[in-house]
Amino acid sequence: VSTYIKDIQKELGQAERGAADGHKYQSGKLPGNSFVEYRIDFLAKELAEILVIGGLRSNLELTVFDGNNNAVAGTGDISLSGLCSWTPFSNETHTVRISNNGSKKASFHLFTN
């Protein structure tokens, strides 16, 4: 893990808001024209933030859905990194979707506060 990512993890670890069980980290590689989803519990009335870092030539998109499957936050296309934030109305599980809109495999790192 790079120094940059370790610094982000350290910063997010100090946050007292966001994901119900503390900050989260995921990484992986997505085939072209595919997506992966994570289910994460977020706290009500606390700022929630998600950072996605992609590769140099990635074409990723981040979308967050609430418990009713309504899109509540997103980034649009991410060429290198994207941050989205929102304040959940209630304690609930959100679906975090990372989509690879490109035709080639793309790596990613996902962080929550």
Gaussian input, Z-matrix of N, CA and C with variables (Angstrom, degrees):
# hf/3-21g

backbone

0 1
 N
 C     1     B1
 C     2     B2     1     A1
 N     3     B3     2     A2     1     D1
 C     4     B4     3     A3     2     D2
 C     5     B5     4     A4     3     D3
 N     6     B6     5     A5     4     D4
 C     7     B7     6     A6     5     D5
 C     8     B8     7     A7     6     D6
 N     9     B9     8     A8     7     D7
 C    10    B10     9     A9     8     D8
 C    11    B11    10    A10     9     D9
 N    12    B12    11    A11    10    D10
 C    13    B13    12    A12    11    D11
 C    14    B14    13    A13    12    D12
 N    15    B15    14    A14    13    D13
 C    16    B16    15    A15    14    D14
 C    17    B17    16    A16    15    D15
 N    18    B18    17    A17    16    D16
 C    19    B19    18    A18    17    D17
 C    20    B20    19    A19    18    D18
 N    21    B21    20    A20    19    D19
 C    22    B22    21    A21    20    D20
 C    23    B23    22    A22    21    D21
 N    24    B24    23    A23    22    D22
 C    25    B25    24    A24    23    D23
 C    26    B26    25    A25    24    D24
 N    27    B27    26    A26    25    D25
 C    28    B28    27    A27    26    D26
 C    29    B29    28    A28    27    D27
 N    30    B30    29    A29    28    D28
 C    31    B31    30    A30    29    D29
 C    32    B32    31    A31    30    D30
 N    33    B33    32    A32    31    D31
 C    34    B34    33    A33    32    D32
 C    35    B35    34    A34    33    D33
 N    36    B36    35    A35    34    D34
 C    37    B37    36    A36    35    D35
 C    38    B38    37    A37    36    D36
 N    39    B39    38    A38    37    D37
 C    40    B40    39    A39    38    D38
 C    41    B41    40    A40    39    D39
 N    42    B42    41    A41    40    D40
 C    43    B43    42    A42    41    D41
 C    44    B44    43    A43    42    D42
 N    45    B45    44    A44    43    D43
 C    46    B46    45    A45    44    D44
 C    47    B47    46    A46    45    D45
 N    48    B48    47    A47    46    D46
 C    49    B49    48    A48    47    D47
 C    50    B50    49    A49    48    D48
 N    51    B51    50    A50    49    D49
 C    52    B52    51    A51    50    D50
 C    53    B53    52    A52    51    D51
 N    54    B54    53    A53    52    D52
 C    55    B55    54    A54    53    D53
 C    56    B56    55    A55    54    D54
 N    57    B57    56    A56    55    D55
 C    58    B58    57    A57    56    D56
 C    59    B59    58    A58    57    D57
 N    60    B60    59    A59    58    D58
 C    61    B61    60    A60    59    D59
 C    62    B62    61    A61    60    D60
 N    63    B63    62    A62    61    D61
 C    64    B64    63    A63    62    D62
 C    65    B65    64    A64    63    D63
 N    66    B66    65    A65    64    D64
 C    67    B67    66    A66    65    D65
 C    68    B68    67    A67    66    D66
 N    69    B69    68    A68    67    D67
 C    70    B70    69    A69    68    D68
 C    71    B71    70    A70    69    D69
 N    72    B72    71    A71    70    D70
 C    73    B73    72    A72    71    D71
 C    74    B74    73    A73    72    D72
 N    75    B75    74    A74    73    D73
 C    76    B76    75    A75    74    D74
 C    77    B77    76    A76    75    D75
 N    78    B78    77    A77    76    D76
 C    79    B79    78    A78    77    D77
 C    80    B80    79    A79    78    D78
 N    81    B81    80    A80    79    D79
 C    82    B82    81    A81    80    D80
 C    83    B83    82    A82    81    D81
 N    84    B84    83    A83    82    D82
 C    85    B85    84    A84    83    D83
 C    86    B86    85    A85    84    D84
 N    87    B87    86    A86    85    D85
 C    88    B88    87    A87    86    D86
 C    89    B89    88    A88    87    D87
 N    90    B90    89    A89    88    D88
 C    91    B91    90    A90    89    D89
 C    92    B92    91    A91    90    D90
 N    93    B93    92    A92    91    D91
 C    94    B94    93    A93    92    D92
 C    95    B95    94    A94    93    D93
 N    96    B96    95    A95    94    D94
 C    97    B97    96    A96    95    D95
 C    98    B98    97    A97    96    D96
 N    99    B99    98    A98    97    D97
 C   100   B100    99    A99    98    D98
 C   101   B101   100   A100    99    D99
 N   102   B102   101   A101   100   D100
 C   103   B103   102   A102   101   D101
 C   104   B104   103   A103   102   D102
 N   105   B105   104   A104   103   D103
 C   106   B106   105   A105   104   D104
 C   107   B107   106   A106   105   D105
 N   108   B108   107   A107   106   D106
 C   109   B109   108   A108   107   D107
 C   110   B110   109   A109   108   D108
 N   111   B111   110   A110   109   D109
 C   112   B112   111   A111   110   D110
 C   113   B113   112   A112   111   D111
 N   114   B114   113   A113   112   D112
 C   115   B115   114   A114   113   D113
 C   116   B116   115   A115   114   D114
 N   117   B117   116   A116   115   D115
 C   118   B118   117   A117   116   D116
 C   119   B119   118   A118   117   D117
 N   120   B120   119   A119   118   D118
 C   121   B121   120   A120   119   D119
 C   122   B122   121   A121   120   D120
 N   123   B123   122   A122   121   D121
 C   124   B124   123   A123   122   D122
 C   125   B125   124   A124   123   D123
 N   126   B126   125   A125   124   D124
 C   127   B127   126   A126   125   D125
 C   128   B128   127   A127   126   D126
 N   129   B129   128   A128   127   D127
 C   130   B130   129   A129   128   D128
 C   131   B131   130   A130   129   D129
 N   132   B132   131   A131   130   D130
 C   133   B133   132   A132   131   D131
 C   134   B134   133   A133   132   D132
 N   135   B135   134   A134   133   D133
 C   136   B136   135   A135   134   D134
 C   137   B137   136   A136   135   D135
 N   138   B138   137   A137   136   D136
 C   139   B139   138   A138   137   D137
 C   140   B140   139   A139   138   D138
 N   141   B141   140   A140   139   D139
 C   142   B142   141   A141   140   D140
 C   143   B143   142   A142   141   D141
 N   144   B144   143   A143   142   D142
 C   145   B145   144   A144   143   D143
 C   146   B146   145   A145   144   D144
 N   147   B147   146   A146   145   D145
 C   148   B148   147   A147   146   D146
 C   149   B149   148   A148   147   D147
 N   150   B150   149   A149   148   D148
 C   151   B151   150   A150   149   D149
 C   152   B152   151   A151   150   D150
 N   153   B153   152   A152   151   D151
 C   154   B154   153   A153   152   D152
 C   155   B155   154   A154   153   D153
 N   156   B156   155   A155   154   D154
 C   157   B157   156   A156   155   D155
 C   158   B158   157   A157   156   D156
 N   159   B159   158   A158   157   D157
 C   160   B160   159   A159   158   D158
 C   161   B161   160   A160   159   D159
 N   162   B162   161   A161   160   D160
 C   163   B163   162   A162   161   D161
 C   164   B164   163   A163   162   D162
 N   165   B165   164   A164   163   D163
 C   166   B166   165   A165   164   D164
 C   167   B167   166   A166   165   D165
 N   168   B168   167   A167   166   D166
 C   169   B169   168   A168   167   D167
 C   170   B170   169   A169   168   D168
 N   171   B171   170   A170   169   D169
 C   172   B172   171   A171   170   D170
 C   173   B173   172   A172   171   D171
 N   174   B174   173   A173   172   D172
 C   175   B175   174   A174   173   D173
 C   176   B176   175   A175   174   D174
 N   177   B177   176   A176   175   D175
 C   178   B178   177   A177   176   D176
 C   179   B179   178   A178   177   D177
 N   180   B180   179   A179   178   D178
 C   181   B181   180   A180   179   D179
 C   182   B182   181   A181   180   D180
 N   183   B183   182   A182   181   D181
 C   184   B184   183   A183   182   D182
 C   185   B185   184   A184   183   D183
 N   186   B186   185   A185   184   D184
 C   187   B187   186   A186   185   D185
 C   188   B188   187   A187   186   D186
 N   189   B189   188   A188   187   D187
 C   190   B190   189   A189   188   D188
 C   191   B191   190   A190   189   D189
 N   192   B192   191   A191   190   D190
 C   193   B193   192   A192   191   D191
 C   194   B194   193   A193   192   D192
 N   195   B195   194   A194   193   D193
 C   196   B196   195   A195   194   D194
 C   197   B197   196   A196   195   D195
 N   198   B198   197   A197   196   D196
 C   199   B199   198   A198   197   D197
 C   200   B200   199   A199   198   D198
 N   201   B201   200   A200   199   D199
 C   202   B202   201   A201   200   D200
 C   203   B203   202   A202   201   D201
 N   204   B204   203   A203   202   D202
 C   205   B205   204   A204   203   D203
 C   206   B206   205   A205   204   D204
 N   207   B207   206   A206   205   D205
 C   208   B208   207   A207   206   D206
 C   209   B209   208   A208   207   D207
 N   210   B210   209   A209   208   D208
 C   211   B211   210   A210   209   D209
 C   212   B212   211   A211   210   D210
 N   213   B213   212   A212   211   D211
 C   214   B214   213   A213   212   D212
 C   215   B215   214   A214   213   D213
 N   216   B216   215   A215   214   D214
 C   217   B217   216   A216   215   D215
 C   218   B218   217   A217   216   D216
 N   219   B219   218   A218   217   D217
 C   220   B220   219   A219   218   D218
 C   221   B221   220   A220   219   D219
 N   222   B222   221   A221   220   D220
 C   223   B223   222   A222   221   D221
 C   224   B224   223   A223   222   D222
 N   225   B225   224   A224   223   D223
 C   226   B226   225   A225   224   D224
 C   227   B227   226   A226   225   D225
 N   228   B228   227   A227   226   D226
 C   229   B229   228   A228   227   D227
 C   230   B230   229   A229   228   D228
 N   231   B231   230   A230   229   D229
 C   232   B232   231   A231   230   D230
 C   233   B233   232   A232   231   D231
 N   234   B234   233   A233   232   D232
 C   235   B235   234   A234   233   D233
 C   236   B236   235   A235   234   D234
 N   237   B237   236   A236   235   D235
 C   238   B238   237   A237   236   D236
 C   239   B239   238   A238   237   D237
 N   240   B240   239   A239   238   D238
 C   241   B241   240   A240   239   D239
 C   242   B242   241   A241   240   D240
 N   243   B243   242   A242   241   D241
 C   244   B244   243   A243   242   D242
 C   245   B245   244   A244   243   D243
 N   246   B246   245   A245   244   D244
 C   247   B247   246   A246   245   D245
 C   248   B248   247   A247   246   D246
 N   249   B249   248   A248   247   D247
 C   250   B250   249   A249   248   D248
 C   251   B251   250   A250   249   D249
 N   252   B252   251   A251   250   D250
 C   253   B253   252   A252   251   D251
 C   254   B254   253   A253   252   D252
 N   255   B255   254   A254   253   D253
 C   256   B256   255   A255   254   D254
 C   257   B257   256   A256   255   D255
 N   258   B258   257   A257   256   D256
 C   259   B259   258   A258   257   D257
 C   260   B260   259   A259   258   D258
 N   261   B261   260   A260   259   D259
 C   262   B262   261   A261   260   D260
 C   263   B263   262   A262   261   D261
 N   264   B264   263   A263   262   D262
 C   265   B265   264   A264   263   D263
 C   266   B266   265   A265   264   D264
 N   267   B267   266   A266   265   D265
 C   268   B268   267   A267   266   D266
 C   269   B269   268   A268   267   D267
 N   270   B270   269   A269   268   D268
 C   271   B271   270   A270   269   D269
 C   272   B272   271   A271   270   D270
 N   273   B273   272   A272   271   D271
 C   274   B274   273   A273   272   D272
 C   275   B275   274   A274   273   D273
 N   276   B276   275   A275   274   D274
 C   277   B277   276   A276   275   D275
 C   278   B278   277   A277   276   D276
 N   279   B279   278   A278   277   D277
 C   280   B280   279   A279   278   D278
 C   281   B281   280   A280   279   D279
 N   282   B282   281   A281   280   D280
 C   283   B283   282   A282   281   D281
 C   284   B284   283   A283   282   D282
 N   285   B285   284   A284   283   D283
 C   286   B286   285   A285   284   D284
 C   287   B287   286   A286   285   D285
 N   288   B288   287   A287   286   D286
 C   289   B289   288   A288   287   D287
 C   290   B290   289   A289   288   D288
 N   291   B291   290   A290   289   D289
 C   292   B292   291   A291   290   D290
 C   293   B293   292   A292   291   D291
 N   294   B294   293   A293   292   D292
 C   295   B295   294   A294   293   D293
 C   296   B296   295   A295   294   D294
 N   297   B297   296   A296   295   D295
 C   298   B298   297   A297   296   D296
 C   299   B299   298   A298   297   D297
 N   300   B300   299   A299   298   D298
 C   301   B301   300   A300   299   D299
 C   302   B302   301   A301   300   D300
 N   303   B303   302   A302   301   D301
 C   304   B304   303   A303   302   D302
 C   305   B305   304   A304   303   D303
 N   306   B306   305   A305   304   D304
 C   307   B307   306   A306   305   D305
 C   308   B308   307   A307   306   D306
 N   309   B309   308   A308   307   D307
 C   310   B310   309   A309   308   D308
 C   311   B311   310   A310   309   D309
 N   312   B312   311   A311   310   D310
 C   313   B313   312   A312   311   D311
 C   314   B314   313   A313   312   D312
 N   315   B315   314   A314   313   D313
 C   316   B316   315   A315   314   D314
 C   317   B317   316   A316   315   D315
 N   318   B318   317   A317   316   D316
 C   319   B319   318   A318   317   D317
 C   320   B320   319   A319   318   D318
 N   321   B321   320   A320   319   D319
 C   322   B322   321   A321   320   D320
 C   323   B323   322   A322   321   D321
 N   324   B324   323   A323   322   D322
 C   325   B325   324   A324   323   D323
 C   326   B326   325   A325   324   D324
 N   327   B327   326   A326   325   D325
 C   328   B328   327   A327   326   D326
 C   329   B329   328   A328   327   D327
 N   330   B330   329   A329   328   D328
 C   331   B331   330   A330   329   D329
 C   332   B332   331   A331   330   D330
 N   333   B333   332   A332   331   D331
 C   334   B334   333   A333   332   D332
 C   335   B335   334   A334   333   D333
 N   336   B336   335   A335   334   D334
 C   337   B337   336   A336   335   D335
 C   338   B338   337   A337   336   D336

   B1=1.4527
   B2=1.5215
   B3=1.3289
   B4=1.4579
   B5=1.5260
   B6=1.3234
   B7=1.4631
   B8=1.5169
   B9=1.3364
   B10=1.4634
   B11=1.5304
   B12=1.3133
   B13=1.4645
   B14=1.5286
   B15=1.3307
   B16=1.4647
   B17=1.5224
   B18=1.3390
   B19=1.4627
   B20=1.5238
   B21=1.3272
   B22=1.4670
   B23=1.5205
   B24=1.3360
   B25=1.4547
   B26=1.5196
   B27=1.3235
   B28=1.4563
   B29=1.5182
   B30=1.3323
   B31=1.4663
   B32=1.5279
   B33=1.3268
   B34=1.4590
   B35=1.5212
   B36=1.3160
   B37=1.4557
   B38=1.5108
   B39=1.3161
   B40=1.4470
   B41=1.5188
   B42=1.3161
   B43=1.4609
   B44=1.5195
   B45=1.3237
   B46=1.4602
   B47=1.5189
   B48=1.3032
   B49=1.4601
   B50=1.5268
   B51=1.3265
   B52=1.4640
   B53=1.5084
   B54=1.3202
   B55=1.4552
   B56=1.5280
   B57=1.3188
   B58=1.4662
   B59=1.5265
   B60=1.3018
   B61=1.4639
   B62=1.5249
   B63=1.3265
   B64=1.4610
   B65=1.5166
   B66=1.3143
   B67=1.4657
   B68=1.5282
   B69=1.3184
   B70=1.4657
   B71=1.5242
   B72=1.3172
   B73=1.4614
   B74=1.5254
   B75=1.3119
   B76=1.4643
   B77=1.5201
   B78=1.3090
   B79=1.4584
   B80=1.5156
   B81=1.3083
   B82=1.4512
   B83=1.5056
   B84=1.3147
   B85=1.4596
   B86=1.5133
   B87=1.3233
   B88=1.4574
   B89=1.5170
   B90=1.3386
   B91=1.4625
   B92=1.5292
   B93=1.3055
   B94=1.4571
   B95=1.5151
   B96=1.3389
   B97=1.4697
   B98=1.5260
   B99=1.3338
   B100=1.4657
   B101=1.5266
   B102=1.3237
   B103=1.4613
   B104=1.5174
   B105=1.3342
   B106=1.4545
   B107=1.5297
   B108=1.3308
   B109=1.4592
   B110=1.5178
   B111=1.3301
   B112=1.4571
   B113=1.5241
   B114=1.3178
   B115=1.4686
   B116=1.5244
   B117=1.3466
   B118=1.4605
   B119=1.5273
   B120=1.3322
   B121=1.4645
   B122=1.5162
   B123=1.3616
   B124=1.4547
   B125=1.5178
   B126=1.3302
   B127=1.4616
   B128=1.5226
   B129=1.3277
   B130=1.4647
   B131=1.5217
   B132=1.3214
   B133=1.4634
   B134=1.5195
   B135=1.3341
   B136=1.4663
   B137=1.5219
   B138=1.3147
   B139=1.4590
   B140=1.5232
   B141=1.3153
   B142=1.4638
   B143=1.5210
   B144=1.3268
   B145=1.4583
   B146=1.5205
   B147=1.3273
   B148=1.4582
   B149=1.5164
   B150=1.3161
   B151=1.4534
   B152=1.5170
   B153=1.3240
   B154=1.4581
   B155=1.5184
   B156=1.3172
   B157=1.4623
   B158=1.5195
   B159=1.3210
   B160=1.4605
   B161=1.5152
   B162=1.3194
   B163=1.4535
   B164=1.5236
   B165=1.3181
   B166=1.4583
   B167=1.5197
   B168=1.2985
   B169=1.4749
   B170=1.5183
   B171=1.3116
   B172=1.4587
   B173=1.5224
   B174=1.3265
   B175=1.4623
   B176=1.5294
   B177=1.3367
   B178=1.4589
   B179=1.5213
   B180=1.3239
   B181=1.4569
   B182=1.5233
   B183=1.3212
   B184=1.4585
   B185=1.5156
   B186=1.3417
   B187=1.4610
   B188=1.5215
   B189=1.3464
   B190=1.4594
   B191=1.5282
   B192=1.3366
   B193=1.4640
   B194=1.5190
   B195=1.3299
   B196=1.4589
   B197=1.5286
   B198=1.3319
   B199=1.4580
   B200=1.5114
   B201=1.3407
   B202=1.4675
   B203=1.5195
   B204=1.3260
   B205=1.4632
   B206=1.5293
   B207=1.3447
   B208=1.4623
   B209=1.5232
   B210=1.3232
   B211=1.4634
   B212=1.5280
   B213=1.3398
   B214=1.4623
   B215=1.5200
   B216=1.3215
   B217=1.4615
   B218=1.5174
   B219=1.3082
   B220=1.4551
   B221=1.5083
   B222=1.3173
   B223=1.4555
   B224=1.5164
   B225=1.3245
   B226=1.4545
   B227=1.5178
   B228=1.3122
   B229=1.4703
   B230=1.5188
   B231=1.3234
   B232=1.4643
   B233=1.5230
   B234=1.3164
   B235=1.4617
   B236=1.5300
   B237=1.3207
   B238=1.4610
   B239=1.5283
   B240=1.3419
   B241=1.4582
   B242=1.5193
   B243=1.3182
   B244=1.4550
   B245=1.5118
   B246=1.3235
   B247=1.4529
   B248=1.5197
   B249=1.3202
   B250=1.4671
   B251=1.5109
   B252=1.3266
   B253=1.4541
   B254=1.5230
   B255=1.3213
   B256=1.4522
   B257=1.5222
   B258=1.3079
   B259=1.4664
   B260=1.5272
   B261=1.3333
   B262=1.4655
   B263=1.5270
   B264=1.3288
   B265=1.4697
   B266=1.5159
   B267=1.3289
   B268=1.4630
   B269=1.5246
   B270=1.3275
   B271=1.4627
   B272=1.5179
   B273=1.3090
   B274=1.4557
   B275=1.5171
   B276=1.3063
   B277=1.4543
   B278=1.5122
   B279=1.3090
   B280=1.4631
   B281=1.5266
   B282=1.3019
   B283=1.4611
   B284=1.5179
   B285=1.3144
   B286=1.4567
   B287=1.5212
   B288=1.3201
   B289=1.4743
   B290=1.5245
   B291=1.3247
   B292=1.4593
   B293=1.5186
   B294=1.3292
   B295=1.4643
   B296=1.5163
   B297=1.3178
   B298=1.4627
   B299=1.5200
   B300=1.3276
   B301=1.4631
   B302=1.5181
   B303=1.3103
   B304=1.4593
   B305=1.5084
   B306=1.2996
   B307=1.4661
   B308=1.5304
   B309=1.3375
   B310=1.4601
   B311=1.5279
   B312=1.3290
   B313=1.4628
   B314=1.5263
   B315=1.3415
   B316=1.4618
   B317=1.5224
   B318=1.3105
   B319=1.4636
   B320=1.5270
   B321=1.3487
   B322=1.4562
   B323=1.5248
   B324=1.3323
   B325=1.4605
   B326=1.5173
   B327=1.3354
   B328=1.4601
   B329=1.5250
   B330=1.3465
   B331=1.4491
   B332=1.5178
   B333=1.3307
   B334=1.4709
   B335=1.5199
   B336=1.3331
   B337=1.4596
   B338=1.5092
   A1=107.46
   A2=116.13
   A3=120.80
   A4=111.49
   A5=115.71
   A6=121.38
   A7=110.68
   A8=116.57
   A9=121.57
   A10=110.41
   A11=117.04
   A12=121.19
   A13=110.35
   A14=117.28
   A15=119.70
   A16=110.94
   A17=117.13
   A18=120.62
   A19=110.82
   A20=117.12
   A21=121.18
   A22=109.72
   A23=117.18
   A24=120.17
   A25=111.11
   A26=117.02
   A27=120.92
   A28=110.26
   A29=116.54
   A30=120.95
   A31=111.01
   A32=117.28
   A33=120.30
   A34=111.64
   A35=117.42
   A36=121.08
   A37=112.79
   A38=117.17
   A39=121.03
   A40=111.81
   A41=117.40
   A42=120.51
   A43=110.24
   A44=117.19
   A45=121.83
   A46=109.25
   A47=116.54
   A48=121.67
   A49=107.23
   A50=114.73
   A51=119.26
   A52=112.94
   A53=116.31
   A54=121.25
   A55=110.38
   A56=115.64
   A57=121.93
   A58=113.04
   A59=118.49
   A60=121.89
   A61=112.43
   A62=117.51
   A63=120.64
   A64=111.44
   A65=115.15
   A66=119.13
   A67=111.28
   A68=114.70
   A69=122.13
   A70=109.23
   A71=115.21
   A72=121.76
   A73=108.42
   A74=116.14
   A75=122.37
   A76=107.43
   A77=116.69
   A78=120.29
   A79=107.78
   A80=114.84
   A81=118.81
   A82=112.11
   A83=115.07
   A84=122.99
   A85=107.99
   A86=114.82
   A87=120.75
   A88=110.17
   A89=117.92
   A90=119.64
   A91=109.34
   A92=116.66
   A93=120.46
   A94=111.85
   A95=115.62
   A96=122.93
   A97=112.91
   A98=115.77
   A99=120.80
   A100=108.69
   A101=115.87
   A102=120.00
   A103=109.92
   A104=114.76
   A105=122.55
   A106=106.53
   A107=116.01
   A108=120.16
   A109=110.39
   A110=114.44
   A111=122.49
   A112=107.46
   A113=116.71
   A114=121.29
   A115=106.81
   A116=115.29
   A117=121.17
   A118=108.79
   A119=116.07
   A120=121.41
   A121=109.16
   A122=116.56
   A123=121.91
   A124=109.50
   A125=115.62
   A126=122.79
   A127=111.84
   A128=116.09
   A129=122.61
   A130=110.77
   A131=115.26
   A132=123.38
   A133=113.89
   A134=116.97
   A135=122.96
   A136=107.89
   A137=116.49
   A138=120.46
   A139=110.04
   A140=116.69
   A141=122.93
   A142=107.78
   A143=116.44
   A144=121.34
   A145=109.88
   A146=114.72
   A147=121.36
   A148=107.89
   A149=115.55
   A150=122.74
   A151=108.52
   A152=116.94
   A153=121.78
   A154=108.05
   A155=114.69
   A156=121.01
   A157=107.09
   A158=115.97
   A159=121.43
   A160=111.17
   A161=115.64
   A162=121.18
   A163=110.74
   A164=115.85
   A165=121.24
   A166=113.77
   A167=117.39
   A168=120.58
   A169=112.06
   A170=116.66
   A171=119.36
   A172=110.77
   A173=114.87
   A174=122.42
   A175=106.92
   A176=114.94
   A177=121.28
   A178=110.83
   A179=115.40
   A180=122.34
   A181=108.00
   A182=116.91
   A183=123.14
   A184=108.63
   A185=116.37
   A186=121.74
   A187=108.04
   A188=116.33
   A189=121.87
   A190=108.02
   A191=115.88
   A192=122.70
   A193=109.24
   A194=116.84
   A195=120.70
   A196=110.22
   A197=116.45
   A198=121.51
   A199=114.54
   A200=117.44
   A201=122.19
   A202=112.47
   A203=116.46
   A204=124.03
   A205=113.08
   A206=116.68
   A207=121.44
   A208=108.77
   A209=117.47
   A210=120.71
   A211=108.23
   A212=116.95
   A213=121.31
   A214=112.68
   A215=118.17
   A216=121.86
   A217=108.75
   A218=115.54
   A219=120.09
   A220=110.66
   A221=115.01
   A222=120.70
   A223=114.41
   A224=119.00
   A225=118.35
   A226=107.63
   A227=117.38
   A228=120.45
   A229=111.60
   A230=115.25
   A231=122.59
   A232=107.30
   A233=117.54
   A234=118.73
   A235=110.32
   A236=117.51
   A237=120.09
   A238=111.42
   A239=117.65
   A240=119.72
   A241=109.98
   A242=115.45
   A243=120.98
   A244=110.09
   A245=115.22
   A246=122.12
   A247=108.75
   A248=116.88
   A249=119.84
   A250=108.61
   A251=115.16
   A252=120.15
   A253=109.58
   A254=115.93
   A255=123.28
   A256=107.20
   A257=116.24
   A258=121.60
   A259=108.07
   A260=117.54
   A261=120.37
   A262=111.87
   A263=115.71
   A264=121.28
   A265=111.85
   A266=116.44
   A267=119.93
   A268=109.31
   A269=116.15
   A270=120.06
   A271=106.82
   A272=117.34
   A273=119.33
   A274=111.05
   A275=113.89
   A276=121.13
   A277=109.03
   A278=115.72
   A279=122.58
   A280=108.89
   A281=115.57
   A282=121.43
   A283=107.77
   A284=115.82
   A285=122.70
   A286=107.28
   A287=116.34
   A288=121.21
   A289=109.96
   A290=115.33
   A291=121.36
   A292=106.50
   A293=115.63
   A294=121.60
   A295=109.60
   A296=115.99
   A297=121.45
   A298=106.32
   A299=116.12
   A300=121.18
   A301=112.91
   A302=116.90
   A303=121.08
   A304=111.56
   A305=115.80
   A306=121.01
   A307=112.57
   A308=117.76
   A309=121.23
   A310=111.11
   A311=115.67
   A312=122.26
   A313=109.75
   A314=116.59
   A315=121.34
   A316=109.71
   A317=116.20
   A318=120.92
   A319=109.07
   A320=116.12
   A321=120.40
   A322=109.88
   A323=114.38
   A324=124.06
   A325=106.06
   A326=117.39
   A327=122.90
   A328=108.62
   A329=115.66
   A330=122.24
   A331=109.49
   A332=117.63
   A333=120.94
   A334=107.62
   A335=115.68
   A336=119.49
   A337=109.89
   D1=133.94
   D2=-176.88
   D3=-70.41
   D4=162.60
   D5=176.71
   D6=-61.15
   D7=-38.99
   D8=179.15
   D9=-58.50
   D10=-46.95
   D11=-179.49
   D12=-66.53
   D13=-40.30
   D14=177.78
   D15=-61.45
   D16=-39.14
   D17=177.67
   D18=-63.10
   D19=-41.03
   D20=178.70
   D21=-64.90
   D22=-44.90
   D23=179.03
   D24=-60.34
   D25=-41.78
   D26=179.11
   D27=-62.44
   D28=-46.08
   D29=-179.97
   D30=-62.30
   D31=-46.15
   D32=-179.45
   D33=-67.43
   D34=-30.94
   D35=178.78
   D36=-66.39
   D37=-21.60
   D38=179.61
   D39=-84.27
   D40=-12.03
   D41=-177.32
   D42=-71.23
   D43=141.48
   D44=177.08
   D45=-112.47
   D46=46.83
   D47=-179.11
   D48=-158.31
   D49=176.06
   D50=174.10
   D51=92.06
   D52=-124.78
   D53=-176.09
   D54=-61.93
   D55=136.23
   D56=-172.99
   D57=-60.13
   D58=-37.12
   D59=-177.27
   D60=-102.52
   D61=23.49
   D62=-178.46
   D63=95.63
   D64=174.32
   D65=-175.30
   D66=-63.80
   D67=153.78
   D68=-178.61
   D69=-121.78
   D70=154.25
   D71=175.38
   D72=-141.43
   D73=132.39
   D74=174.79
   D75=-138.17
   D76=149.94
   D77=172.09
   D78=-144.16
   D79=159.57
   D80=179.10
   D81=177.96
   D82=-173.79
   D83=176.62
   D84=-128.54
   D85=132.65
   D86=179.92
   D87=-109.48
   D88=131.42
   D89=172.03
   D90=-62.12
   D91=162.06
   D92=177.54
   D93=-59.13
   D94=146.64
   D95=177.44
   D96=51.60
   D97=49.84
   D98=179.38
   D99=-143.00
   D100=176.93
   D101=177.39
   D102=-149.12
   D103=163.77
   D104=174.99
   D105=-133.02
   D106=147.80
   D107=179.74
   D108=-126.69
   D109=144.05
   D110=175.20
   D111=-125.29
   D112=142.52
   D113=177.02
   D114=-106.54
   D115=120.52
   D116=-175.06
   D117=-131.87
   D118=133.21
   D119=176.24
   D120=-82.47
   D121=130.32
   D122=176.55
   D123=-120.51
   D124=151.38
   D125=-176.42
   D126=-83.74
   D127=143.11
   D128=178.80
   D129=-66.23
   D130=141.68
   D131=173.00
   D132=58.29
   D133=21.58
   D134=175.51
   D135=-119.53
   D136=135.68
   D137=179.95
   D138=-57.64
   D139=126.25
   D140=176.14
   D141=-109.49
   D142=135.38
   D143=179.94
   D144=-134.84
   D145=141.75
   D146=175.86
   D147=-132.87
   D148=130.51
   D149=176.59
   D150=-114.65
   D151=131.60
   D152=173.70
   D153=-121.01
   D154=130.76
   D155=175.85
   D156=-115.83
   D157=124.95
   D158=178.85
   D159=-108.71
   D160=-178.94
   D161=176.27
   D162=-76.93
   D163=172.25
   D164=-176.83
   D165=-58.71
   D166=-36.45
   D167=-177.39
   D168=-112.51
   D169=27.46
   D170=-178.00
   D171=-80.78
   D172=158.86
   D173=176.65
   D174=-131.51
   D175=66.14
   D176=-174.75
   D177=-95.24
   D178=159.37
   D179=175.18
   D180=-141.47
   D181=138.63
   D182=179.78
   D183=-113.57
   D184=129.15
   D185=176.13
   D186=-134.22
   D187=137.43
   D188=179.34
   D189=-116.76
   D190=131.31
   D191=179.96
   D192=-116.09
   D193=140.51
   D194=176.59
   D195=-80.16
   D196=-174.46
   D197=-177.94
   D198=-64.26
   D199=-17.79
   D200=176.88
   D201=-98.46
   D202=12.12
   D203=179.13
   D204=66.72
   D205=26.41
   D206=173.59
   D207=-91.39
   D208=134.16
   D209=176.12
   D210=-68.35
   D211=123.79
   D212=-177.54
   D213=-114.34
   D214=-15.40
   D215=179.45
   D216=-162.35
   D217=159.00
   D218=177.63
   D219=-177.08
   D220=174.26
   D221=-174.83
   D222=-117.63
   D223=-16.47
   D224=-166.55
   D225=72.83
   D226=-165.52
   D227=-178.93
   D228=-66.20
   D229=136.06
   D230=178.59
   D231=-111.74
   D232=118.90
   D233=176.02
   D234=-88.97
   D235=-37.41
   D236=177.31
   D237=-130.04
   D238=-49.30
   D239=177.94
   D240=-151.14
   D241=156.31
   D242=178.42
   D243=-150.22
   D244=141.68
   D245=179.71
   D246=-123.31
   D247=131.85
   D248=172.51
   D249=-127.18
   D250=150.57
   D251=179.15
   D252=-144.16
   D253=152.83
   D254=178.55
   D255=-162.87
   D256=169.06
   D257=177.21
   D258=-119.61
   D259=109.41
   D260=179.59
   D261=-62.46
   D262=143.49
   D263=177.80
   D264=-74.41
   D265=-32.56
   D266=-177.87
   D267=-143.49
   D268=164.83
   D269=173.30
   D270=-67.82
   D271=117.15
   D272=178.58
   D273=-160.69
   D274=164.75
   D275=177.81
   D276=-82.78
   D277=129.65
   D278=176.74
   D279=-109.64
   D280=148.22
   D281=174.67
   D282=-99.13
   D283=123.49
   D284=179.38
   D285=-106.39
   D286=117.49
   D287=-176.98
   D288=-113.00
   D289=126.29
   D290=171.36
   D291=-108.78
   D292=120.47
   D293=-179.09
   D294=-108.80
   D295=137.93
   D296=171.69
   D297=-101.70
   D298=105.05
   D299=-178.75
   D300=-87.59
   D301=0.33
   D302=178.23
   D303=-91.45
   D304=171.32
   D305=-178.67
   D306=-89.63
   D307=-11.06
   D308=-178.47
   D309=-111.20
   D310=158.28
   D311=178.15
   D312=-57.74
   D313=141.32
   D314=179.87
   D315=-135.60
   D316=135.61
   D317=176.47
   D318=-91.04
   D319=157.26
   D320=179.25
   D321=-151.86
   D322=159.03
   D323=170.88
   D324=-131.17
   D325=132.18
   D326=-178.98
   D327=-120.26
   D328=132.98
   D329=178.61
   D330=-128.89
   D331=142.51
   D332=171.32
   D333=-122.53
   D334=160.09
   D335=174.45
   D336=-87.47

